[in-house]
């Protein structure tokens, strides 16, 4: 399996995936997932990146 993080400015995380058959390494499936951030108390969508995610982006040199 391969997974790739796709940077974006919005308050979300996007990954793409590629799955391979173990026996011969042939590609069997691809997909993507988009995760958004919600306020932990109100469960409303966050429109700005939370501080911990901004810090992670800085550590990964994505900002």
Buried (B, 14 or more C-beta within 10 A) or exposed (E): EEEEEEEEEEBBBBEEEEEEEEEEEEEEEEEEEEEEBEEEEEEEEBEEBBEEBBEBBEEEEEE
